[in-house]
């Protein structure tokens, strides 16, 4: 009788019980709850389950055995795979029950005048992909179809986990971490996003250590607009989104989790005897590009632990900006990165970094053998970056795991071959920062371009110690 009662309660509509939309940003399971972002997500899940079954269980943000049991009951009652984890199917179901606007979302999220191409793990590469009832199966097939369209929109099924990636080599690079799951090298507009409920999940199994690459022309940038949005990337070893030789790219509202050798080893964590080292450098890695927007993304757990004489622990960055100009990094939540989270380098200019929340960045002060410290690292190799604005951000704690992290200090920033960048965190000028998304890149460049050689720190909140 108790089981039946729980089942009936689980199947009841949630309207009136829950006031907030519960859109969990990633999978959760037994033992999760490390760090403020994951802890908050577990609390949201536990609150949902408590209100759903009218029971009182702890909502402390730790995924306990009791939480696992209640999740299994919920999965059973809703005909979901019984895993005990808040996996993609379970999260999509919770979102559909609690988010009032989900039911009215259109099946397609393509802009007007774009041609949709549907991709689902249950699809068939012999299908046309032109409507939701006939999706293709792989990104490779979707790209081949998209190449023949004027304005393609690749739609990946929300909640599906895509892992079938052959691994394609960057056309201009030979490094081991330059093999990608998807390469777009055509000067045509492209939108890539999810359809249905939840985000589509792109997960690496190691064949392709990096996920998406847009590669244009280094000197005469491709100018076709590109948007990558509402996708989830998990367990990539090196890079998630690389942009090379392109102008006008938006990366919006994506979730990135577990990037680097800690989460997917290359078999060479002690030495190089087995061949080229694969390590993460830039999770979002734009170079030789301009007019880029990165907004509303959640990025967490980016860690190199290659070990050996060429340890790249502090060489991984959420954003590694190389020879880029007119870039906005805004409204992102970034948590747990073993290197500095944002690294402008090699003469990059006119970079707005504002309204981000940065938690757990880089080695702590005094940690031996590492020189890339802080939340922002300025690299002056081949020219010191200029026109950098860092405003209205919250920066808290160094990256550190374990019981000995209490009191460890995060430096604000570090620099190489540049001077004065870290000397004054206060405002040195009055300037209005955008504070929201831009819709016109030309106006953005005009309004927010800065004089060469200037760096502005303004109105940031800095919490250096755990």
C-alpha positions as a Markdown table, in Angstrom:
| # | Residue | x | y | z |
|---|---|---|---|---|
| 1 | Unk | 0.0 | 0.0 | 0.0 |
| 2 | Unk | 2.8 | 2.4 | 0.9 |
| 3 | Unk | 4.5 | 1.8 | -2.5 |
| 4 | Unk | 1.2 | 2.4 | -4.3 |
| 5 | Unk | 0.7 | 5.6 | -2.3 |
| 6 | Unk | 4.2 | 6.8 | -3.3 |
| 7 | Unk | 3.6 | 5.9 | -6.9 |
| 8 | Unk | 0.4 | 7.9 | -7.0 |
| 9 | Unk | 2.1 | 10.9 | -5.4 |
| 10 | Unk | 4.9 | 10.7 | -7.9 |
| 11 | Unk | 2.5 | 10.8 | -10.8 |
| 12 | Unk | 0.5 | 13.8 | -9.5 |
| 13 | Unk | 1.0 | 17.1 | -11.3 |
| 14 | Unk | 3.5 | 19.4 | -9.5 |
| 15 | Unk | 1.7 | 22.6 | -10.1 |
| 16 | Unk | 0.8 | 24.1 | -6.8 |
| 17 | Unk | 3.5 | 22.1 | -5.0 |
| 18 | Unk | 6.7 | 23.6 | -6.3 |
| 19 | Unk | 7.1 | 27.3 | -6.9 |
| 20 | Unk | 10.4 | 27.0 | -8.9 |
| 21 | Unk | 11.5 | 25.4 | -12.1 |
| 22 | Unk | 13.9 | 22.6 | -11.3 |
| 23 | Unk | 16.4 | 22.4 | -14.2 |
| 24 | Unk | 19.4 | 20.5 | -12.9 |
| 25 | Unk | 22.5 | 21.4 | -14.8 |
| 26 | Unk | 24.1 | 17.9 | -14.8 |
| 27 | Unk | 23.9 | 14.3 | -13.7 |
| 28 | Unk | 24.0 | 13.6 | -9.9 |
| 29 | Unk | 24.6 | 10.5 | -8.0 |
| 30 | Unk | 25.7 | 8.9 | -4.7 |
| 31 | Unk | 28.3 | 11.0 | -2.9 |
| 32 | Unk | 27.8 | 14.1 | -5.0 |
| 33 | Unk | 27.6 | 17.5 | -3.3 |
| 34 | Unk | 31.1 | 18.8 | -3.6 |
| 35 | Unk | 31.4 | 22.5 | -4.2 |
| 36 | Unk | 28.7 | 25.2 | -4.1 |
| 37 | Unk | 27.2 | 24.6 | -7.5 |
| 38 | Unk | 26.8 | 20.8 | -7.1 |
| 39 | Unk | 25.6 | 21.2 | -3.6 |
| 40 | Unk | 22.9 | 23.6 | -4.7 |
| 41 | Unk | 21.8 | 21.2 | -7.4 |
| 42 | Unk | 21.5 | 18.3 | -5.0 |
| 43 | Unk | 19.5 | 20.6 | -2.6 |
| 44 | Unk | 17.1 | 21.4 | -5.5 |
| 45 | Unk | 16.7 | 17.7 | -6.2 |
| 46 | Unk | 16.1 | 16.8 | -2.6 |
| 47 | Unk | 13.5 | 19.7 | -2.1 |
| 48 | Unk | 11.7 | 18.5 | -5.2 |
| 49 | Unk | 11.6 | 14.9 | -3.9 |
| 50 | Unk | 10.4 | 16.0 | -0.5 |
| 51 | Unk | 7.6 | 18.1 | -1.8 |
| 52 | Unk | 6.7 | 15.5 | -4.3 |
| 53 | Unk | 6.2 | 12.7 | -1.8 |
| 54 | Unk | 5.2 | 14.8 | 1.2 |
| 55 | Unk | 8.0 | 13.4 | 3.3 |
| 56 | Unk | 10.8 | 15.1 | 5.3 |
| 57 | Unk | 14.2 | 14.0 | 4.3 |
| 58 | Unk | 17.5 | 16.0 | 4.8 |
| 59 | Unk | 18.1 | 18.7 | 2.2 |
| 60 | Unk | 21.7 | 19.3 | 3.0 |
| 61 | Unk | 23.1 | 19.1 | -0.5 |
| 62 | Unk | 24.7 | 15.7 | -0.1 |
| 63 | Unk | 23.5 | 12.9 | -2.3 |
| 64 | Unk | 23.0 | 10.2 | 0.3 |
| 65 | Unk | 21.8 | 6.6 | 0.1 |
| 66 | Unk | 18.4 | 7.8 | 1.1 |
| 67 | Unk | 18.4 | 10.2 | -1.8 |
| 68 | Unk | 19.3 | 7.3 | -4.1 |
| 69 | Unk | 16.4 | 5.3 | -2.8 |
| 70 | Unk | 13.8 | 8.0 | -3.3 |
| 71 | Unk | 15.2 | 8.7 | -6.8 |
| 72 | Unk | 14.7 | 5.0 | -7.6 |
| 73 | Unk | 11.1 | 5.2 | -6.4 |
| 74 | Unk | 10.5 | 8.3 | -8.6 |
| 75 | Unk | 12.1 | 6.6 | -11.6 |
| 76 | Unk | 10.0 | 3.4 | -11.1 |
| 77 | Unk | 6.8 | 5.4 | -10.8 |
| 78 | Unk | 7.5 | 7.4 | -14.0 |
| 79 | Unk | 8.7 | 4.4 | -16.1 |
| 80 | Unk | 12.3 | 5.7 | -16.2 |
| 81 | Unk | 15.5 | 3.6 | -16.1 |
| 82 | Unk | 16.0 | 2.7 | -12.4 |
| 83 | Unk | 19.5 | 3.9 | -11.8 |
| 84 | Unk | 19.2 | 5.8 | -8.5 |
| 85 | Unk | 21.0 | 8.7 | -10.2 |
| 86 | Unk | 19.6 | 12.0 | -11.4 |
| 87 | Unk | 20.6 | 11.1 | -14.9 |
| 88 | Unk | 19.6 | 12.8 | -18.1 |
| 89 | Unk | 16.2 | 11.1 | -18.4 |
| 90 | Unk | 15.3 | 11.8 | -14.8 |
| 91 | Unk | 16.4 | 15.4 | -15.0 |
| 92 | Unk | 14.3 | 15.9 | -18.1 |
| 93 | Unk | 11.3 | 14.5 | -16.4 |
| 94 | Unk | 11.7 | 16.7 | -13.3 |
| 95 | Unk | 12.1 | 19.7 | -15.6 |
| 96 | Unk | 9.0 | 18.8 | -17.5 |
| 97 | Unk | 7.0 | 18.6 | -14.3 |
| 98 | Unk | 8.2 | 21.8 | -12.7 |
| 99 | Unk | 8.9 | 24.3 | -15.4 |
| 100 | Unk | 5.7 | 25.8 | -16.5 |
| 101 | Unk | 7.0 | 27.0 | -19.8 |
| 102 | Unk | 8.4 | 23.6 | -20.9 |
| 103 | Unk | 5.2 | 22.2 | -22.2 |
| 104 | Unk | 4.9 | 25.2 | -24.5 |
| 105 | Unk | 8.4 | 25.0 | -25.9 |
| 106 | Unk | 8.4 | 24.5 | -29.7 |
| 107 | Unk | 9.9 | 21.2 | -30.8 |
| 108 | Unk | 12.3 | 23.1 | -33.0 |
| 109 | Unk | 14.5 | 25.9 | -31.7 |
| 110 | Unk | 15.8 | 27.1 | -35.0 |
| 111 | Unk | 15.8 | 30.8 | -36.0 |
| 112 | Unk | 13.5 | 31.9 | -38.8 |
| 113 | Unk | 14.8 | 31.0 | -42.3 |
| 114 | Unk | 17.1 | 28.2 | -41.0 |
| 115 | Unk | 16.5 | 24.6 | -42.1 |
| 116 | Unk | 16.4 | 22.1 | -39.2 |
| 117 | Unk | 18.2 | 18.8 | -39.2 |
| 118 | Unk | 17.3 | 16.5 | -36.4 |
| 119 | Unk | 19.8 | 14.1 | -34.7 |
| 120 | Unk | 18.9 | 11.5 | -32.1 |
| 121 | Unk | 20.8 | 8.4 | -30.8 |
| 122 | Unk | 17.8 | 6.3 | -31.9 |
| 123 | Unk | 18.0 | 7.8 | -35.4 |
| 124 | Unk | 19.2 | 6.3 | -38.7 |
| 125 | Unk | 21.9 | 7.8 | -40.9 |
| 126 | Unk | 19.9 | 6.7 | -43.9 |
| 127 | Unk | 17.1 | 9.0 | -42.8 |
| 128 | Unk | 16.7 | 12.6 | -44.2 |
| 129 | Unk | 16.8 | 14.3 | -40.8 |
| 130 | Unk | 14.4 | 17.0 | -42.1 |
| 131 | Unk | 11.7 | 16.4 | -39.5 |
| 132 | Unk | 11.5 | 15.2 | -35.9 |
| 133 | Unk | 10.1 | 11.8 | -37.0 |
| 134 | Unk | 13.1 | 11.0 | -39.2 |
| 135 | Unk | 16.3 | 12.0 | -37.3 |
| 136 | Unk | 19.8 | 11.0 | -38.3 |
| 137 | Unk | 22.0 | 9.2 | -35.8 |
| 138 | Unk | 25.4 | 10.9 | -35.9 |
| 139 | Unk | 26.9 | 14.4 | -36.0 |
| 140 | Unk | 29.0 | 13.4 | -39.0 |
| 141 | Unk | 25.9 | 12.6 | -41.0 |
| 142 | Unk | 24.2 | 15.8 | -39.7 |
| 143 | Unk | 27.2 | 17.9 | -40.8 |
| 144 | Unk | 27.3 | 16.4 | -44.2 |
| 145 | Unk | 23.6 | 17.2 | -44.7 |
| 146 | Unk | 24.1 | 20.7 | -43.3 |
| 147 | Unk | 26.9 | 21.5 | -45.7 |
| 148 | Unk | 24.4 | 21.4 | -48.5 |
| 149 | Unk | 22.0 | 23.9 | -46.9 |
| 150 | Unk | 22.1 | 27.7 | -47.0 |
| 151 | Unk | 21.3 | 28.2 | -43.3 |
| 152 | Unk | 21.5 | 24.9 | -41.5 |
| 153 | Unk | 20.3 | 24.3 | -37.9 |
| 154 | Unk | 21.5 | 21.1 | -36.3 |
| 155 | Unk | 19.1 | 20.0 | -33.5 |
| 156 | Unk | 20.2 | 17.3 | -31.1 |
| 157 | Unk | 17.6 | 15.5 | -29.1 |
| 158 | Unk | 17.4 | 16.7 | -25.5 |
| 159 | Unk | 18.3 | 14.1 | -22.9 |
| 160 | Unk | 20.1 | 11.8 | -25.4 |
| 161 | Unk | 23.7 | 11.0 | -24.8 |
| 162 | Unk | 25.9 | 11.1 | -27.9 |
| 163 | Unk | 29.1 | 9.2 | -27.8 |
| 164 | Unk | 29.7 | 7.9 | -31.3 |
| 165 | Unk | 32.5 | 10.3 | -32.5 |
| 166 | Unk | 35.1 | 9.0 | -34.9 |
| 167 | Unk | 37.7 | 11.8 | -34.2 |
| 168 | Unk | 38.8 | 14.2 | -37.0 |
| 169 | Unk | 42.1 | 16.0 | -37.0 |
| 170 | Unk | 42.3 | 19.8 | -37.1 |
| 171 | Unk | 43.3 | 20.6 | -40.6 |
| 172 | Unk | 46.1 | 22.9 | -39.5 |
| 173 | Unk | 47.3 | 21.2 | -36.3 |
| 174 | Unk | 48.9 | 17.8 | -35.6 |
| 175 | Unk | 48.8 | 17.7 | -31.8 |
| 176 | Unk | 47.1 | 14.8 | -30.1 |
| 177 | Unk | 44.6 | 17.1 | -28.4 |
| 178 | Unk | 43.5 | 18.5 | -31.8 |
| 179 | Unk | 41.2 | 15.6 | -32.8 |
| 180 | Unk | 37.6 | 16.7 | -32.7 |
| 181 | Unk | 34.1 | 15.1 | -32.7 |
| 182 | Unk | 32.8 | 17.8 | -35.1 |
| 183 | Unk | 34.5 | 20.2 | -37.4 |
| 184 | Unk | 32.7 | 23.0 | -39.3 |
| 185 | Unk | 35.0 | 24.6 | -41.9 |
| 186 | Unk | 32.5 | 26.1 | -44.3 |
| 187 | Unk | 31.8 | 29.8 | -44.4 |
| 188 | Unk | 28.0 | 29.3 | -43.9 |
| 189 | Unk | 25.7 | 30.2 | -41.0 |
| 190 | Unk | 25.2 | 27.4 | -38.4 |
| 191 | Unk | 23.1 | 27.0 | -35.3 |
| 192 | Unk | 23.7 | 23.9 | -33.1 |
| 193 | Unk | 21.3 | 23.4 | -30.2 |
| 194 | Unk | 19.0 | 20.9 | -28.5 |
| 195 | Unk | 15.3 | 20.1 | -29.2 |
| 196 | Unk | 12.6 | 18.6 | -27.0 |
| 197 | Unk | 13.2 | 18.4 | -23.3 |
| 198 | Unk | 16.5 | 19.1 | -21.6 |
| 199 | Unk | 19.9 | 19.5 | -23.2 |
| 200 | Unk | 21.5 | 17.0 | -25.5 |
| 201 | Unk | 24.7 | 15.5 | -23.9 |
| 202 | Unk | 27.9 | 15.1 | -25.9 |
| 203 | Unk | 30.2 | 12.8 | -24.0 |
| 204 | Unk | 33.7 | 11.7 | -25.0 |
| 205 | Unk | 34.8 | 8.1 | -24.9 |
| 206 | Unk | 38.4 | 9.0 | -25.7 |
| 207 | Unk | 38.6 | 8.6 | -29.5 |
| 208 | Unk | 38.1 | 12.3 | -29.9 |
| 209 | Unk | 39.7 | 14.2 | -27.0 |
| 210 | Unk | 38.1 | 17.5 | -28.1 |
| 211 | Unk | 34.5 | 18.3 | -29.0 |
| 212 | Unk | 33.6 | 21.1 | -31.5 |
| 213 | Unk | 35.8 | 23.1 | -33.9 |
| 214 | Unk | 34.9 | 26.0 | -36.1 |
| 215 | Unk | 37.9 | 26.6 | -38.4 |
| 216 | Unk | 37.9 | 29.5 | -40.9 |
| 217 | Unk | 40.6 | 31.7 | -42.3 |
| 218 | Unk | 43.4 | 33.0 | -40.1 |
| 219 | Unk | 43.9 | 36.3 | -42.0 |
| 220 | Unk | 40.5 | 36.8 | -43.6 |
| 221 | Unk | 38.1 | 35.5 | -41.0 |
| 222 | Unk | 35.0 | 33.7 | -42.0 |
| 223 | Unk | 32.0 | 35.9 | -41.2 |
| 224 | Unk | 29.0 | 33.6 | -41.3 |
| 225 | Unk | 27.2 | 33.8 | -37.9 |
| 226 | Unk | 27.4 | 30.8 | -35.7 |
| 227 | Unk | 25.5 | 29.9 | -32.5 |
| 228 | Unk | 26.2 | 27.0 | -30.2 |
| 229 | Unk | 23.7 | 26.9 | -27.4 |
| 230 | Unk | 21.8 | 24.8 | -24.9 |
| 231 | Unk | 24.1 | 21.7 | -25.1 |
| 232 | Unk | 25.8 | 19.7 | -22.4 |
| 233 | Unk | 29.4 | 18.5 | -22.7 |
| 234 | Unk | 30.9 | 15.9 | -20.4 |
| 235 | Unk | 34.2 | 14.1 | -19.9 |
| 236 | Unk | 36.2 | 15.7 | -22.8 |
| 237 | Unk | 39.9 | 15.4 | -22.3 |
| 238 | Unk | 41.2 | 18.6 | -23.9 |
| 239 | Unk | 39.0 | 21.2 | -25.6 |
| 240 | Unk | 35.2 | 21.6 | -25.7 |
| 241 | Unk | 34.7 | 24.5 | -28.2 |
| 242 | Unk | 37.6 | 25.8 | -30.4 |
| 243 | Unk | 37.2 | 28.7 | -32.7 |
| 244 | Unk | 39.8 | 29.6 | -35.3 |
| 245 | Unk | 39.7 | 32.3 | -38.0 |
| 246 | Unk | 36.1 | 33.2 | -37.4 |
| 247 | Unk | 34.1 | 36.4 | -36.8 |
| 248 | Unk | 30.7 | 36.5 | -35.1 |
| 249 | Unk | 30.3 | 33.4 | -32.9 |
| 250 | Unk | 27.9 | 33.1 | -29.9 |
| 251 | Unk | 28.3 | 30.4 | -27.3 |
| 252 | Unk | 25.3 | 30.6 | -25.1 |
| 253 | Unk | 23.7 | 28.7 | -22.1 |
| 254 | Unk | 25.8 | 25.5 | -22.4 |
| 255 | Unk | 26.8 | 23.2 | -19.6 |
| 256 | Unk | 30.4 | 21.9 | -19.4 |
| 257 | Unk | 31.4 | 19.3 | -16.8 |
| 258 | Unk | 34.5 | 17.2 | -16.1 |
| 259 | Unk | 37.2 | 18.2 | -18.6 |
| 260 | Unk | 40.8 | 17.1 | -18.4 |
| 261 | Unk | 42.9 | 14.1 | -17.6 |
| 262 | Unk | 41.5 | 13.7 | -14.2 |
| 263 | Unk | 38.2 | 12.6 | -15.7 |
| 264 | Unk | 39.5 | 10.7 | -18.8 |
| 265 | Unk | 43.1 | 9.5 | -18.7 |
| 266 | Unk | 45.2 | 9.1 | -21.8 |
| 267 | Unk | 47.2 | 6.2 | -20.4 |
| 268 | Unk | 50.3 | 8.3 | -20.0 |
| 269 | Unk | 49.9 | 10.0 | -16.7 |
| 270 | Unk | 53.5 | 9.3 | -15.5 |
| 271 | Unk | 55.6 | 9.8 | -18.6 |
| 272 | Unk | 55.6 | 10.3 | -22.4 |
| 273 | Unk | 56.7 | 6.7 | -23.3 |
| 274 | Unk | 53.3 | 5.9 | -24.8 |
| 275 | Unk | 53.3 | 8.8 | -27.3 |
| 276 | Unk | 52.1 | 12.5 | -27.3 |
| 277 | Unk | 50.6 | 13.8 | -24.2 |
| 278 | Unk | 46.9 | 14.7 | -24.4 |
| 279 | Unk | 46.1 | 17.5 | -22.0 |
| 280 | Unk | 43.5 | 20.3 | -21.7 |
| 281 | Unk | 44.6 | 23.8 | -22.5 |
| 282 | Unk | 41.6 | 25.9 | -23.3 |
| 283 | Unk | 38.1 | 24.4 | -22.6 |
| 284 | Unk | 36.7 | 27.3 | -24.7 |
| 285 | Unk | 39.7 | 28.0 | -27.0 |
| 286 | Unk | 39.2 | 30.9 | -29.5 |
| 287 | Unk | 42.2 | 32.1 | -31.5 |
| 288 | Unk | 42.8 | 34.4 | -34.5 |
| 289 | Unk | 39.1 | 35.4 | -34.3 |
| 290 | Unk | 37.0 | 38.4 | -33.4 |
| 291 | Unk | 33.5 | 39.5 | -32.2 |
| 292 | Unk | 32.8 | 36.6 | -30.0 |
| 293 | Unk | 30.2 | 36.3 | -27.2 |
| 294 | Unk | 30.3 | 33.7 | -24.4 |
| 295 | Unk | 27.3 | 34.2 | -22.2 |
| 296 | Unk | 25.2 | 32.2 | -19.6 |
| 297 | Unk | 27.4 | 29.0 | -19.7 |
| 298 | Unk | 28.0 | 26.8 | -16.6 |
| 299 | Unk | 31.5 | 25.3 | -16.6 |
| 300 | Unk | 32.8 | 23.1 | -13.8 |
| 301 | Unk | 35.5 | 20.6 | -13.0 |
| 302 | Unk | 38.4 | 21.3 | -15.4 |
| 303 | Unk | 41.5 | 19.6 | -14.2 |
| 304 | Unk | 44.8 | 18.4 | -15.7 |
| 305 | Unk | 46.7 | 15.8 | -13.7 |
| 306 | Unk | 49.1 | 14.5 | -16.4 |
| 307 | Unk | 51.9 | 14.1 | -13.9 |
| 308 | Unk | 55.6 | 13.5 | -14.7 |
| 309 | Unk | 58.1 | 16.0 | -15.8 |
| 310 | Unk | 55.7 | 17.9 | -18.0 |
| 311 | Unk | 52.9 | 18.2 | -15.6 |
| 312 | Unk | 50.2 | 20.5 | -17.1 |
| 313 | Unk | 48.2 | 20.9 | -13.9 |
| 314 | Unk | 48.0 | 24.7 | -14.2 |
| 315 | Unk | 47.8 | 24.8 | -18.0 |
| 316 | Unk | 44.1 | 24.3 | -18.3 |
| 317 | Unk | 41.8 | 27.3 | -18.6 |
| 318 | Unk | 38.1 | 27.7 | -19.0 |
| 319 | Unk | 38.9 | 30.5 | -21.5 |
| 320 | Unk | 42.2 | 30.6 | -23.4 |
| 321 | Unk | 42.1 | 33.6 | -25.7 |
| 322 | Unk | 44.8 | 33.8 | -28.4 |
| 323 | Unk | 45.1 | 36.7 | -30.8 |
| 324 | Unk | 41.4 | 37.6 | -30.5 |
| 325 | Unk | 39.7 | 40.9 | -30.4 |
| 326 | Unk | 36.3 | 42.2 | -29.4 |
| 327 | Unk | 35.3 | 39.4 | -27.1 |
| 328 | Unk | 32.6 | 39.4 | -24.3 |
| 329 | Unk | 32.7 | 36.9 | -21.5 |
| 330 | Unk | 29.6 | 37.5 | -19.4 |
| 331 | Unk | 27.1 | 35.9 | -17.0 |
| 332 | Unk | 29.0 | 32.6 | -16.8 |
| 333 | Unk | 29.3 | 30.4 | -13.7 |
| 334 | Unk | 32.7 | 28.7 | -13.6 |
| 335 | Unk | 33.7 | 26.4 | -10.8 |
| 336 | Unk | 36.8 | 24.3 | -10.1 |
| 337 | Unk | 39.6 | 24.8 | -12.6 |
| 338 | Unk | 43.1 | 23.7 | -11.8 |
| 339 | Unk | 44.6 | 26.6 | -13.9 |
| 340 | Unk | 43.6 | 30.3 | -14.1 |
| 341 | Unk | 40.0 | 30.4 | -15.5 |
| 342 | Unk | 40.5 | 33.2 | -18.0 |
| 343 | Unk | 43.8 | 33.7 | -20.0 |
| 344 | Unk | 44.1 | 36.4 | -22.6 |
| 345 | Unk | 47.3 | 35.9 | -24.5 |
| 346 | Unk | 49.4 | 36.8 | -27.5 |
| 347 | Unk | 48.2 | 40.3 | -28.2 |
| 348 | Unk | 44.5 | 39.8 | -27.7 |
| 349 | Unk | 42.6 | 43.1 | -27.3 |
| 350 | Unk | 39.2 | 44.6 | -26.3 |
| 351 | Unk | 38.1 | 41.8 | -23.9 |
| 352 | Unk | 35.1 | 42.4 | -21.6 |
| 353 | Unk | 35.0 | 40.0 | -18.7 |
| 354 | Unk | 32.0 | 40.9 | -16.6 |
| 355 | Unk | 29.2 | 39.7 | -14.3 |
| 356 | Unk | 30.7 | 36.2 | -14.0 |
| 357 | Unk | 30.9 | 34.0 | -10.9 |
| 358 | Unk | 34.3 | 32.3 | -10.6 |
| 359 | Unk | 34.8 | 29.7 | -7.8 |
| 360 | Unk | 37.9 | 27.7 | -7.3 |
| 361 | Unk | 40.5 | 28.9 | -9.8 |
| 362 | Unk | 44.1 | 27.9 | -10.2 |
| 363 | Unk | 46.8 | 26.7 | -7.7 |
| 364 | Unk | 46.7 | 28.3 | -4.3 |
| 365 | Unk | 49.3 | 30.8 | -3.2 |
| 366 | Unk | 52.5 | 29.0 | -2.3 |
| 367 | Unk | 51.6 | 25.7 | -4.1 |
| 368 | Unk | 54.9 | 24.5 | -5.4 |
| 369 | Unk | 56.0 | 24.1 | -9.0 |
| 370 | Unk | 53.2 | 26.2 | -10.6 |
| 371 | Unk | 53.4 | 29.8 | -11.9 |
| 372 | Unk | 50.0 | 30.2 | -13.5 |
| 373 | Unk | 48.0 | 31.5 | -10.6 |
| 374 | Unk | 44.8 | 33.4 | -10.0 |
| 375 | Unk | 41.5 | 33.9 | -11.7 |
| 376 | Unk | 43.0 | 35.7 | -14.7 |
| 377 | Unk | 46.4 | 35.1 | -16.3 |
| 378 | Unk | 47.8 | 37.6 | -18.7 |
| 379 | Unk | 50.3 | 36.1 | -21.2 |
| 380 | Unk | 52.5 | 38.6 | -23.0 |
| 381 | Unk | 54.2 | 36.1 | -25.3 |
| 382 | Unk | 54.1 | 37.6 | -28.8 |
| 383 | Unk | 52.6 | 40.8 | -27.4 |
| 384 | Unk | 50.9 | 41.8 | -24.2 |
| 385 | Unk | 47.1 | 41.8 | -24.3 |
| 386 | Unk | 45.4 | 45.2 | -24.1 |
| 387 | Unk | 42.0 | 46.8 | -23.6 |
| 388 | Unk | 41.0 | 44.3 | -20.9 |
| 389 | Unk | 38.0 | 45.2 | -18.7 |
| 390 | Unk | 37.3 | 43.0 | -15.6 |
| 391 | Unk | 34.2 | 44.3 | -13.9 |
| 392 | Unk | 31.4 | 43.2 | -11.7 |
| 393 | Unk | 32.7 | 39.6 | -11.2 |
| 394 | Unk | 32.7 | 37.5 | -8.1 |
| 395 | Unk | 35.9 | 35.6 | -7.5 |
| 396 | Unk | 36.2 | 33.1 | -4.7 |
| 397 | Unk | 38.9 | 30.6 | -3.5 |
| 398 | Unk | 41.6 | 28.7 | -5.3 |
| 399 | Unk | 41.1 | 25.3 | -6.8 |
| 400 | Unk | 41.8 | 22.8 | -4.0 |
| 401 | Unk | 40.4 | 19.4 | -3.1 |
| 402 | Unk | 40.7 | 17.6 | 0.3 |
| 403 | Unk | 40.7 | 18.3 | 4.0 |
| 404 | Unk | 43.8 | 20.6 | 3.9 |
| 405 | Unk | 42.2 | 23.3 | 1.8 |
| 406 | Unk | 40.9 | 25.5 | 4.7 |
| 407 | Unk | 42.6 | 28.9 | 4.6 |
| 408 | Unk | 44.3 | 28.4 | 1.2 |
| 409 | Unk | 44.6 | 31.7 | -0.6 |
| 410 | Unk | 43.8 | 32.5 | -4.2 |
| 411 | Unk | 45.9 | 35.2 | -5.9 |
| 412 | Unk | 43.8 | 37.6 | -7.9 |
| 413 | Unk | 45.8 | 37.2 | -11.0 |
| 414 | Unk | 49.2 | 36.5 | -12.5 |
| 415 | Unk | 51.2 | 37.7 | -15.6 |
| 416 | Unk | 54.1 | 36.9 | -17.8 |
| 417 | Unk | 56.0 | 39.3 | -20.0 |
| 418 | Unk | 53.5 | 42.0 | -19.0 |
| 419 | Unk | 53.6 | 44.6 | -16.3 |
| 420 | Unk | 51.1 | 46.4 | -14.1 |
| 421 | Unk | 48.3 | 44.1 | -14.8 |
| 422 | Unk | 47.9 | 42.8 | -11.3 |
| 423 | Unk | 49.1 | 45.9 | -9.4 |
| 424 | Unk | 45.8 | 47.7 | -8.9 |
| 425 | Unk | 42.4 | 45.9 | -8.5 |
| 426 | Unk | 40.5 | 49.1 | -8.0 |
| 427 | Unk | 38.9 | 51.2 | -10.7 |
| 428 | Unk | 41.3 | 53.3 | -12.7 |
| 429 | Unk | 38.6 | 54.9 | -14.9 |
| 430 | Unk | 34.9 | 55.2 | -15.1 |
| 431 | Unk | 33.3 | 53.0 | -17.7 |
| 432 | Unk | 29.9 | 51.5 | -18.2 |
| 433 | Unk | 30.0 | 47.8 | -18.8 |
| 434 | Unk | 27.4 | 46.1 | -20.9 |
| 435 | Unk | 25.8 | 44.0 | -18.2 |
| 436 | Unk | 23.9 | 41.8 | -20.7 |
| 437 | Unk | 24.0 | 40.2 | -24.0 |
| 438 | Unk | 24.9 | 42.0 | -27.2 |
| 439 | Unk | 22.9 | 41.7 | -30.4 |
| 440 | Unk | 25.0 | 43.9 | -32.7 |
| 441 | Unk | 28.7 | 43.0 | -32.7 |
| 442 | Unk | 29.6 | 46.2 | -34.6 |
| 443 | Unk | 28.0 | 48.4 | -32.0 |
| 444 | Unk | 29.6 | 46.2 | -29.3 |
| 445 | Unk | 33.0 | 46.8 | -30.8 |
| 446 | Unk | 32.4 | 50.5 | -31.1 |
| 447 | Unk | 31.0 | 51.0 | -27.7 |
| 448 | Unk | 33.2 | 48.8 | -25.7 |
| 449 | Unk | 36.5 | 49.0 | -27.5 |
| 450 | Unk | 39.3 | 50.2 | -25.2 |
| 451 | Unk | 42.6 | 52.0 | -25.8 |
| 452 | Unk | 45.5 | 49.7 | -26.3 |
| 453 | Unk | 47.6 | 49.0 | -23.3 |
| 454 | Unk | 44.9 | 49.6 | -20.7 |
| 455 | Unk | 43.5 | 47.1 | -18.1 |
| 456 | Unk | 40.6 | 48.1 | -15.9 |
| 457 | Unk | 39.5 | 46.3 | -12.7 |
| 458 | Unk | 36.2 | 47.6 | -11.5 |
| 459 | Unk | 33.6 | 46.7 | -8.9 |
| 460 | Unk | 34.7 | 43.0 | -8.5 |
| 461 | Unk | 34.1 | 41.0 | -5.3 |
| 462 | Unk | 37.2 | 39.1 | -4.3 |
| 463 | Unk | 37.1 | 36.3 | -1.6 |
| 464 | Unk | 40.6 | 34.9 | -1.7 |
| 465 | Unk | 40.5 | 32.3 | 1.2 |
| 466 | Unk | 38.4 | 29.2 | 1.7 |
